[in-house]
Amino acid sequence: MRNNKSKTRTLSRLIRYISPFSPYLILGIVLTIASNALALVGPYLSGLAIGCIEPGIGNVKFKALPVYLLLMAVFYILSGILSYALSKLMINTSRKIIFKMRGDIFDKLQTLPVGYFDTHPVGDILSRISYDTDTINTSLSTDVVHVFAGIITVIGSLAMMIYISPRLTLIFAITVPLTMVLVKLITGKTRPLFRARSKKLGELNGFVEEMSSGQKTIRAYNREADVIDRFSAKNDETVTAYYKAEYYGGVVGPSVNFMNNLSLSLVSVFGAALYLKQLITIANISSFVLYSRKFSGPINEIANIISELQSTLSAAERVFALLDEEPEPVDCIGMTEAENIRGEVELSDVSFGYTPETTVIKNLSLNVKSGDLVAIVGPTGAGKTTLVNLLMRFYDINSGSICIDGTDVSEITRKSMRLAYSMVLQDTWLFHGTVFDNIAYGKEGATREDVERACRDAGIHDYILTLPQGYDTVLIDGGTNISKGQKQLLTIARAMLADAKLLILDEATSNVDTRTEKQIQKTMRKLMDGKTCFVIAHRLSTVRDADVILVVRDGNIVESGTHDALIAKNGFYKEMFDSQFI
């Protein structure tokens, strides 16, 4: 029952989604009716043509026979032309629908909170925007046409069969209900299988994407065999899910075909009996058989399409599940714009957990003055990066408050608040584009001079000039054609270019050598004058000059002060600092 409700809800949602394209669909229905109506005349004309040939020598109506044959040719040619126009119309319409669907999915991804991407594999998201939409596209462009055409053909054929011989038509009153019961039983078992197929494919895509991006690590640790084994296991699960879905879905067609052949056999037997009793003519039997094939053919075709529609509904369910995800809350009317930021940040009794069961930050309080360089240090899992996520409001806190210049961030628009920050993360992100485009991404309308100045300050200008096209060199696949350290310097230059009063550096120099790191720190110290900076670091030697060092442990600030003051305390910070030289 639950599966039926889910299927009905997904189908109605899909119908509502494509309703803006109803004019094209209505035209398609008209073409379908016209094409199949013309094709339905053919068997009747065929019967009339056969009726022109009567038993006995010379009993052929030569004048009428060519007319019927010519009319049959005309009707079938017109039907073929309309079918071609229908196919072209539906392909173009489905393309527009899928174009809109993919656009809506991508637009939706831009509105989702960061937490969604933290909990959903990239491969699964890509599977929804590519494979699932392709499945829907195929169904809309072909399957829907066949279903509509089949319904019209079945209705028209049934009407003609009743007109020709109501007695023979009674055979289908038995075989058709049996066929419907059989199809319902089979499809009831196949829908969960198609849902599992889509899920397994998403998991496989996620695994392939993850392993492809980690090829260097895999080879460095000689784990190729292990990765192949894991892929084989996941591939086997996916193939098994595909096999089960296709196997049980494929049972529908042969089962319905058997019932149709049984119907034809019964028509032939009882038709012969009626002919012997002179209750029907050979011409009518011929027409009836042709109409019975037209009647049963679409039923068989629709039965085969049903398995594909099950796959389509499963794909649509995954797409709509993404489209129904709760977006990041919109800013309320009247919220404050972050303007003329001084850079004072205050956290009061902040508590936060990614899940209700686990609290990562516990009653954290912090007061940062404008222009301070704040270093955040601590062991792995202490909550350093979580603190950055809260400052940027990628996640909303569970309790307490975070204020910028005395204004609670919950009262500031997200856009203006995030524009007040520049950020450099440990994981670099570069897109397919020129070096200039990647750096200028940090400031709208940045000129070539602005970009070059930021690159000089970051110490990467000379390196860029050595590239084949300098600043016009295209970075491919996230910057795989340059080193990790150079990628990090590019992102630092991007952050320096942005005119922001608040700066976050999350292990920003982790991929550069010590000499380059010292050079960057010296330059950044000069550039950060008048800006409030938060620096997350594991190498404590890099934060010795910070105005204040916050030592985070288990979500709490256990120590704070300058480097010398914390060393003098002989506490946890000194223990961490000394451990670097063991």
C-alpha positions in Angstrom: 0.0 0.0 0.0 2.8 2.4 0.9 4.6 1.7 -2.4 1.3 2.4 -4.3 0.9 5.7 -2.5 4.5 6.6 -3.2 4.1 5.7 -6.9 0.9 7.6 -7.2 2.4 10.7 -5.5 5.5 10.6 -7.7 3.4 10.2 -10.9 1.1 13.1 -9.9 4.2 15.2 -9.1 5.7 14.4 -12.5 2.5 15.3 -14.2 2.3 18.6 -12.4 6.0 19.3 -13.3 5.4 18.8 -17.0 2.1 20.7 -17.0 3.7 24.0 -18.3 4.4 22.1 -21.5 0.8 21.0 -21.9 0.3 22.8 -25.2 2.9 20.6 -26.8 1.6 17.5 -25.1 -2.0 18.3 -26.2 -0.7 18.7 -29.8 1.1 15.4 -29.3 -2.2 13.7 -28.2 -4.0 15.1 -31.3 -1.2 13.8 -33.6 -1.4 10.4 -31.8 -5.2 10.2 -32.2 -5.0 11.2 -35.9 -2.1 8.8 -36.6 -3.7 5.8 -35.0 -7.2 6.6 -36.3 -5.8 6.5 -39.8 -3.9 3.3 -39.1 -7.1 1.7 -37.7 -8.9 2.1 -41.0 -6.3 -0.2 -42.6 -7.6 -3.5 -41.3 -11.2 -2.6 -42.2 -10.1 -1.8 -45.8 -8.1 -5.0 -45.8 -11.3 -6.9 -45.0 -13.2 -5.1 -47.7 -10.4 -6.0 -50.2 -10.5 -9.6 -49.2 -14.3 -9.5 -49.6 -13.8 -8.5 -53.2 -12.4 -12.0 -53.8 -15.3 -14.6 -53.6 -15.1 -18.4 -54.0 -15.4 -19.5 -57.6 -13.6 -18.7 -60.9 -13.7 -15.1 -61.9 -15.6 -13.9 -58.8 -13.2 -11.0 -58.2 -14.4 -7.4 -58.1 -11.5 -5.9 -60.1 -12.9 -2.3 -60.0 -13.3 -2.1 -56.2 -10.1 -4.0 -55.3 -7.6 -1.4 -56.5 -9.6 1.4 -54.8 -9.4 -0.4 -51.4 -5.6 -1.1 -51.9 -5.0 2.5 -52.9 -6.9 3.8 -49.9 -5.0 1.5 -47.6 -1.7 2.9 -49.0 -2.9 6.5 -48.5 -4.1 6.0 -45.0 -0.9 4.2 -43.9 1.4 6.8 -45.5 -0.5 9.6 -43.8 -0.3 7.7 -40.5 3.4 7.3 -41.0 3.9 11.0 -41.6 1.9 12.0 -38.5 3.9 9.4 -36.5 7.2 11.0 -37.6 5.9 14.5 -36.7 4.7 13.1 -33.3 8.1 11.6 -32.6 9.9 14.8 -33.5 7.5 16.9 -31.3 7.9 14.6 -28.3 11.7 14.5 -28.6 11.9 18.3 -28.6 9.3 18.6 -25.8 11.1 16.0 -23.6 14.4 17.9 -24.3 12.9 21.1 -23.0 11.4 19.4 -19.9 14.7 17.8 -19.0 16.6 21.0 -19.7 14.3 22.7 -17.2 14.6 19.8 -14.7 18.4 19.8 -14.8 18.4 23.6 -14.4 16.0 23.3 -11.4 18.2 20.6 -9.9 21.3 22.7 -10.2 19.5 25.8 -9.0 18.3 23.8 -6.0 21.8 22.7 -5.2 22.9 26.3 -4.9 20.2 26.9 -2.3 20.9 23.8 -0.2 22.8 24.2 3.1 26.4 23.1 3.3 25.2 20.2 5.6 23.5 18.5 2.6 26.8 18.2 0.8 28.5 17.0 3.9 26.0 14.0 4.1 25.5 13.2 0.4 28.2 11.7 -1.8 29.1 13.7 -4.9 28.6 10.6 -7.1 25.0 10.2 -5.9 24.2 13.9 -6.6 25.8 13.5 -10.1 23.8 10.4 -10.7 20.5 12.2 -10.0 21.4 15.1 -12.3 22.6 12.8 -15.1 21.4 9.2 -15.1 18.0 9.8 -13.4 17.1 12.7 -15.7 18.3 10.8 -18.7 15.9 7.9 -17.7 13.0 10.4 -17.4 14.0 11.9 -20.8 13.9 8.6 -22.5 10.5 7.7 -21.0 9.0 11.1 -22.0 10.3 11.0 -25.5 9.3 7.4 -26.4 7.4 5.6 -23.7 4.7 8.2 -23.2 4.0 8.3 -27.0 3.8 4.5 -27.1 1.4 4.4 -24.1 -0.9 7.1 -25.6 -0.8 5.4 -29.0 -1.4 2.0 -27.4 -4.5 3.3 -25.5 -6.0 4.8 -28.6 -5.3 1.7 -30.7 -6.8 -0.5 -28.0 -10.0 1.6 -27.8 -10.4 1.9 -31.5 -9.6 -1.8 -32.2 -12.1 -2.8 -29.5 -14.8 -0.7 -31.0 -14.2 -2.2 -34.5 -14.2 -5.7 -33.1 -17.5 -5.2 -31.3 -18.9 -3.7 -34.6 -17.7 -6.8 -36.6 -18.5 -9.6 -34.2 -19.7 -9.0 -30.6 -19.6 -12.8 -30.0 -15.9 -13.1 -30.7 -15.2 -10.0 -28.7 -16.4 -11.8 -25.6 -13.1 -13.8 -25.7 -11.3 -10.7 -24.6 -13.7 -10.2 -21.7 -11.9 -13.2 -20.2 -8.3 -12.8 -21.3 -7.9 -9.0 -20.7 -8.8 -9.1 -17.0 -6.5 -12.1 -16.6 -3.7 -10.1 -18.2 -4.3 -7.1 -16.0 -4.2 -9.2 -12.8 -1.0 -10.8 -14.0 0.7 -7.4 -14.8 -0.4 -6.0 -11.4 1.1 -8.9 -9.6 4.4 -8.7 -11.4 4.8 -4.9 -11.3 4.0 -4.8 -7.6 7.2 -6.8 -7.0 9.4 -4.9 -9.5 9.0 -1.3 -8.2 11.2 -1.8 -5.1 13.8 -3.5 -7.4 14.0 -0.5 -9.7 14.3 1.8 -6.7 17.2 -0.4 -5.4 18.8 -0.3 -8.9 18.9 3.5 -8.9 20.3 3.6 -5.4 23.1 1.1 -6.1 24.0 3.0 -9.3 24.3 6.2 -7.2 26.5 4.4 -4.7 28.7 3.0 -7.5 29.1 6.5 -9.1 30.1 7.9 -5.7 32.7 5.2 -5.2 34.2 5.7 -8.7 34.3 9.5 -8.2 36.0 9.1 -4.8 38.6 6.6 -6.1 39.3 8.6 -9.2 40.2 11.7 -7.2 42.5 9.7 -4.9 44.6 7.9 -7.5 47.9 9.2 -6.3 47.2 8.1 -2.7 46.0 4.7 -3.9 49.2 4.1 -5.9 51.4 5.5 -3.2 50.0 2.9 -0.7 49.9 0.2 -3.3 46.2 -0.3 -2.7 45.2 -0.9 -6.4 44.2 -4.5 -5.7 42.1 -3.6 -2.7 40.3 -0.8 -4.7 39.7 -3.2 -7.5 38.2 -5.7 -5.1 36.0 -3.1 -3.5 34.9 -1.9 -6.9 34.1 -5.4 -8.0 32.0 -5.9 -4.9 30.0 -2.7 -5.5 29.8 -3.4 -9.2 28.5 -6.9 -8.5 25.8 -5.4 -6.2 24.8 -2.9 -8.9 24.8 -5.6 -11.6 22.7 -7.9 -9.3 20.3 -5.0 -8.7 20.1 -4.4 -12.4 19.6 -8.1 -13.2 16.8 -8.5 -10.7 15.0 -5.4 -11.9 15.4 -6.2 -15.6 14.7 -9.9 -15.1 11.4 -9.5 -13.2 10.5 -6.5 -15.2 11.2 -8.5 -18.4 8.8 -11.2 -17.3 5.8 -8.9 -17.9 6.2 -8.8 -21.7 6.4 -12.6 -22.4 3.5 -13.2 -19.9 1.3 -10.7 -21.7 2.4 -12.1 -25.1 1.3 -15.6 -24.0 -2.1 -14.2 -23.1 -2.3 -12.4 -26.4 -1.4 -15.5 -28.4 -4.0 -17.5 -26.4 -6.6 -14.8 -27.4 -5.6 -15.1 -31.0 -5.9 -18.9 -30.9 -9.4 -18.7 -29.3 -10.4 -16.1 -32.0 -9.3 -18.4 -34.7 -11.1 -21.5 -33.3 -14.4 -19.8 -32.5 -14.2 -17.7 -35.7 -13.9 -20.9 -37.7 -16.9 -22.3 -35.8 -19.0 -19.2 -36.5 -18.0 -19.3 -40.2 -19.2 -22.9 -40.5 -22.5 -21.8 -39.1 -22.5 -18.9 -41.6 -22.6 -16.3 -38.8 -19.6 -14.5 -40.0 -17.8 -14.0 -43.4 -14.2 -14.7 -44.2 -13.7 -11.0 -44.8 -14.9 -10.2 -41.3 -12.8 -12.9 -39.8 -9.8 -11.4 -41.5 -10.6 -7.9 -40.3 -11.3 -9.2 -36.8 -8.0 -11.0 -36.6 -6.1 -7.9 -37.7 -7.9 -5.8 -35.2 -7.3 -8.4 -32.5 -3.6 -8.2 -33.2 -3.8 -4.4 -33.1 -5.7 -4.8 -29.9 -3.3 -7.2 -28.2 -0.1 -5.7 -29.7 -0.3 -2.4 -27.7 -1.2 -4.3 -24.6 2.0 -6.3 -25.0 3.9 -3.2 -25.7 2.5 -1.3 -22.8 3.3 -4.3 -20.6 6.9 -4.1 -21.7 7.0 -0.3 -21.2 5.6 -0.7 -17.6 9.0 -2.0 -16.5 10.6 1.0 -18.0 8.0 3.3 -16.4 8.9 1.6 -13.0 12.5 2.7 -13.6 11.3 6.2 -14.6 9.2 6.6 -11.5 12.1 5.5 -9.3 14.4 8.0 -11.1 11.7 10.8 -10.7 11.3 9.9 -7.0 15.1 10.5 -6.5 15.0 13.7 -8.5 12.0 15.1 -6.6 13.5 14.0 -3.3 16.4 16.3 -4.1 14.1 19.1 -5.2 12.1 18.7 -2.0 15.1 19.1 0.2 14.8 22.0 2.6 16.8 24.9 1.3 19.0 27.2 3.5 16.5 29.4 5.3 15.9 32.7 3.5 16.6 36.0 5.1 13.6 37.6 6.7 12.4 41.0 5.5 14.0 43.8 7.4 17.2 42.0 8.3 20.4 44.1 8.7 22.9 44.4 5.9 26.5 44.0 7.1 28.0 47.4 6.1 31.1 49.3 7.3 32.3 46.2 9.2 34.8 47.0 11.9 35.6 43.3 12.6 34.6 42.8 16.2 33.4 39.2 16.8 31.8 37.9 20.0 30.6 34.4 20.8 28.5 33.9 23.9 27.7 30.5 25.4 27.6 28.9 21.9 26.7 25.2 21.8 26.4 23.2 18.6 26.3 19.6 17.3 25.9 18.2 13.8 23.4 15.7 15.2 21.2 16.0 18.3 23.1 13.1 19.9 26.5 14.7 19.7 27.6 18.2 20.9 30.8 19.4 19.3 31.0 22.9 20.7 29.9 23.3 24.3 29.1 26.7 25.9 31.9 28.5 24.0 32.5 32.2 24.7 35.0 34.3 22.8 35.6 38.1 22.4 37.7 39.2 19.4 38.6 42.8 18.9 38.8 44.5 15.5 42.2 43.9 13.8 43.2 40.9 16.1 45.0 37.9 14.7 43.3 35.0 16.4 44.9 31.5 16.2 42.8 28.5 16.9 44.8 25.4 17.8 43.9 22.0 19.2 44.0 18.3 18.5 42.1 16.7 15.6 38.3 16.7 16.3 38.5 19.4 18.9 36.0 21.7 16.9 38.3 24.1 15.1 36.8 23.7 11.7 33.3 23.6 13.2 34.0 27.0 14.7 34.8 28.3 11.3 31.5 26.8 9.9 29.6 28.6 12.6 31.4 31.9 12.0 30.5 31.7 8.3 27.0 30.6 9.3 27.2 27.4 7.2 25.4 25.9 10.2 23.2 27.6 12.7 24.1 27.2 16.4 21.9 25.3 18.8 22.1 27.8 21.5 23.9 31.0 22.5 24.8 33.9 20.1 27.4 35.0 17.6 27.7 38.8 17.1 29.6 40.9 14.5 30.1 44.5 15.6 27.5 43.9 18.3 24.8 42.6 15.9 23.6 39.0 16.2 24.4 37.2 12.9 20.9 35.8 12.9 19.7 39.4 12.3 22.2 39.9 9.4 21.6 38.8 5.8 23.7 35.7 5.0 24.9 37.2 1.7 26.3 40.4 3.3 27.7 38.5 6.3 29.6 36.1 4.1 30.8 38.9 1.9 32.4 40.4 5.0 34.7 37.3 5.2 37.5 36.0 3.0 38.3 32.4 3.4 41.1 30.0 2.4 40.5 26.4 3.2 42.9 23.4 3.5 41.1 21.8 0.6 41.8 24.0 -2.4 39.0 24.6 -5.0 39.9 25.8 -8.5 37.5 25.5 -11.4 38.1 25.0 -15.1 39.2 28.4 -16.3 42.2 30.7 -16.6 44.5 31.6 -13.7 43.1 35.1 -13.9 39.5 33.9 -13.8 40.2 31.7 -10.7 41.8 34.6 -8.8 39.4 37.3 -9.9 36.6 35.0 -8.6 37.3 36.6 -5.2 36.2 40.1 -6.2 33.6 41.1 -8.7 35.0 43.4 -11.4 38.6 42.9 -10.5 41.1 44.2 -13.0 44.3 42.6 -14.3 46.3 45.0 -12.1 44.3 44.0 -9.0 44.9 40.4 -9.7 48.6 40.8 -10.3 49.0 42.9 -7.2 47.4 40.1 -5.1 49.6 37.5 -6.7 52.7 39.5 -5.9 51.6 39.8 -2.3 51.0 36.0 -2.2 54.4 35.4 -3.8 53.1 33.5 -6.8 53.3 36.2 -9.5 56.7 35.0 -10.8 55.5 31.4 -10.9 52.5 32.4 -13.0 54.7 34.2 -15.5 56.5 30.9 -16.1 53.3 29.1 -17.2 52.7 28.7 -20.9 50.2 31.5 -21.2 50.9 33.3 -18.0 47.7 34.5 -16.4 45.8 33.2 -19.4 46.9 29.6 -18.7 43.8 27.3 -18.4 43.6 25.2 -15.2 42.0 21.9 -15.9 40.2 19.4 -13.6 40.6 21.5 -10.5 44.2 22.5 -11.3 45.8 19.1 -11.8 48.3 20.7 -14.1 50.0 22.6 -11.2 51.3 21.5 -7.8 49.2 21.4 -4.6 51.4 24.2 -3.1 50.8 26.4 -6.1 47.1 25.8 -6.0 47.1 26.8 -2.3 48.9 30.0 -3.2 46.4 30.8 -5.9 43.5 30.5 -3.4 45.4 32.7 -0.9 45.8 35.3 -3.7 42.1 35.0 -4.3 41.3 35.7 -0.6 43.8 38.6 -0.6 42.0 40.2 -3.6 38.7 40.3 -1.8 38.1 43.5 0.2 36.9 41.9 3.4 37.3 42.9 7.0 37.3 39.4 8.3 39.7 36.7 7.1 39.6 32.9 7.8 42.6 30.7 7.1 41.9 27.0 7.7 45.4 25.4 7.4 45.9 27.8 4.5 49.7 27.1 4.3 49.6 23.3 4.9 50.6 22.6 1.3 53.6 25.0 1.0 57.1 24.5 2.2 58.4 26.2 5.4 60.4 28.9 3.5 57.4 29.9 1.4 55.2 29.7 4.5 57.3 32.3 6.3 57.3 34.5 3.3 53.5 34.3 3.0 53.1 35.0 6.7 55.3 38.1 6.5 53.3 39.4 3.6 49.9 38.4 5.0 50.7 40.1 8.3 51.2 43.4 6.5 48.0 42.9 4.4 46.0 41.9 7.5 46.5 45.2 9.2 43.0 46.5 10.2 41.4 43.1 9.5 40.2 40.5 12.0 41.8 37.2 11.2 41.1 33.7 12.3 43.8 31.2 11.6 43.5 27.5 12.2 46.8 25.7 12.4 48.3 22.4 13.4 51.9 23.6 13.1 52.1 25.8 16.2 55.3 27.4 15.0 53.2 29.3 12.4 51.0 31.1 15.0 53.7 32.4 17.4 53.0 36.0 16.4 49.2 35.8 16.9 47.6 38.4 19.1 45.8 35.7 20.9 45.9 31.9 20.7 42.8 29.9 21.5 43.5 26.3 22.6 40.3 24.3 21.8 39.8 20.9 23.3 36.6 18.8 23.2 34.6 21.9 22.0 35.8 24.2 24.8 38.5 26.8 25.0 40.8 25.5 27.7 43.5 28.1 27.3 44.0 31.5 25.7 46.8 34.0 25.5 49.9 34.9 23.6 52.4 32.2 22.7 54.9 33.2 25.4 52.1 33.4 28.0 50.8 30.0 27.1 54.3 28.4 27.2 54.8 30.0 30.6 51.6 28.4 31.9 53.1 25.0 31.2 49.7 23.6 30.3 48.1 21.8 27.4 49.4 24.2 24.8 53.0 23.7 25.9 52.4 20.0 25.8 51.2 20.3 22.2 54.1 22.6 21.3 56.8 20.4 22.7 55.3 17.3 21.0 56.2 18.8 17.6 59.9 18.3 18.4 59.8 14.8 19.7 
